[in-house]
Amino acid sequence: MRNVLTVLMVVVGFALQGISYFVLADPWVTTGIPSGEPRLIAAPTLFIAGVVLVFLAAVLYELLPERRGR
């Protein structure tokens, strides 16, 4: 159970990082005028939440007990 939960948290965390960086924070300039503003203001916060989720997956893996009896 802890393996499935850990892998799920890591996948969701990396997906959140990738989506927030490449889709939400990357300014796609079509006007020719460079802009440093992200497309979504909260994109850096979502990226950091993805990083925290990946680190919490390691904590969860260590704190959940192993399944015994195998």
N, C-alpha and C positions, 0 to 999 in steps of 0.2 A: 504494500500500500504506500509506504513512504517513497519507494522508487518512482511509482507512477505520479504521485503528487509533486515530487521534486522535479521530474522531467517536465511535467505540465507547467510548473511555475517558471522554469528556465525558458521554455519555448515561448510562453506568453510574455515574459520579460524581454527576451530578444526581439520578439515581434513588435512589442511596444516601442522599443528603442529604434528599430528600423523604420517603422511607420512614422514615428514622430520626427526622426531626423530627415529621411529622404522625401517624405510626402508633406509633412506639416511645417517643418522649419526651413526647408530649402526654398529660398525665394526664386520662383521661376520668372525671370525677367523677360517679358515679351515686348516691352516698350523701348528697349535699347538704353534705358537709364538704369544704371546699377543701383540696387537697393539692398541694404543690410537687414531689413526688417523681415522677420519670419512671417509665413502665411497665416499662422495661428499664434496668437500671443502666448498661449500656455504650452507651446510645443517643447521648450526647454524643461518645463516642469514634468511633462509626460516622459521625456527622455530620462530624467533623473529617477522618476518612479519606476521605470523599467530596470534601471541599474540596481535600485534598492530591492526590487522583486527578485532579481537573480541572486543577490547576496542573501536575501531572506530564505531562498530555496536551500542554500547550504546550511543555514541555521536550523531550518525545519528538518532537514535530513538528519542532522546530528541529535536533535531533541526527540524526535519520534522514536518509539521503541521498535526493535526488529521483531518480525514475526517469528515466533518460536515453534518448534515442533516439525521442522522440515528436515 
